[in-house]
Amino acid sequence: MKVRQPRYSKEEFARRGDEIYETQVRPQIEEGNHGKIVAIDIETGAFEVADTAISATDRLYERYPDAQPWVIRIGHRAVYRFGSRSLKKSV
C-alpha cells in the first residue's frame, strides 16, 4: 500500500481546494448533486462526485494515483457537521 503525503500546508490546501471548487467545479456539478461529496485534486483540477468521501477519493485515486484531494459536500460549507444545531435558518 502506497503511503501518500501532503505536499502543501493546510492553509494552502484549503485555499487551492476552495478556489478550484468555486471557479471550476461548482458551476458544473452543483445542480442535482446537493448533499453529495466531491473530491478535487488540487494540482490538476480533476474531480469525482460520489455519495461518500471514501468513494469520491477512491475514484479520484484510481484516475490520479498521486492526487492531493480536497473534499467538500456540495451545497454545504463543510463535509461533516458536529453537534445538533442546524445551519439552516428557520422560516
C-alpha positions in Angstrom: 0.0 0.0 0.0 1.4 3.4 -1.0 1.6 6.0 1.8 0.5 9.3 0.5 1.9 12.5 2.0 0.5 16.0 1.7 2.8 18.4 -0.3 1.2 21.6 0.9 0.4 23.3 4.2 -3.2 23.0 5.5 -3.8 26.6 4.6 -2.5 26.2 1.0 -4.5 23.0 0.6 -7.7 24.8 1.7 -7.0 27.9 -0.4 -6.4 25.8 -3.6 -9.3 23.5 -2.9 -11.8 26.3 -2.3 -10.6 28.2 -5.3 -10.9 25.3 -7.7 -14.3 24.3 -6.3 -15.7 27.8 -6.7 -14.3 28.7 -10.1 -14.2 25.4 -12.0 -16.1 22.6 -10.3 -19.1 24.1 -8.6 -20.7 25.5 -11.8 -20.5 22.1 -13.4 -21.9 19.9 -10.6 -24.0 21.8 -8.1 -27.3 21.4 -9.8 -28.8 18.0 -9.0 -26.0 16.9 -6.7 -26.9 18.8 -3.4 -25.5 16.8 -0.4 -23.1 14.6 -2.4 -19.4 14.7 -1.9 -16.8 16.0 -4.4 -13.1 15.1 -4.2 -10.9 17.5 -6.1 -7.2 17.1 -7.0 -5.8 20.5 -6.0 -3.0 20.1 -8.6 -4.8 19.1 -11.7 -8.4 20.2 -11.0 -9.7 16.7 -11.7 -12.7 15.7 -9.6 -15.0 12.9 -8.7 -18.6 13.1 -7.3 -19.9 10.3 -5.0 -22.2 9.7 -2.1 -19.3 9.3 0.4 -15.9 10.9 0.9 -14.3 7.5 0.7 -15.9 6.6 -2.7 -15.1 10.0 -4.2 -11.4 9.9 -3.1 -11.0 6.3 -4.1 -12.3 7.0 -7.6 -10.0 10.1 -7.9 -7.0 8.0 -6.8 -7.9 5.4 -9.5 -7.6 8.1 -12.2 -4.8 10.0 -10.5 -2.8 7.8 -8.1 -0.7 10.8 -6.9 -3.7 13.1 -6.3 -3.8 15.7 -3.5 -7.6 15.5 -2.8 -9.7 18.3 -1.3 -13.1 17.0 -0.2 -16.3 19.1 0.2 -20.0 18.4 0.4 -21.9 20.0 -2.4 -24.1 22.9 -1.3 -22.6 22.9 2.3 -19.8 24.7 4.0 -18.2 21.5 5.3 -18.2 17.8 4.7 -19.4 16.9 8.2 -21.4 18.7 10.8 -20.7 18.3 14.5 -23.4 18.9 17.1 -27.1 19.0 16.8 -27.7 22.6 15.7 -28.8 23.0 12.1 -27.1 25.6 10.0 -30.3 26.3 8.0 -32.3 29.3 9.0 -35.9 28.7 10.2 -38.6 30.1 8.1 
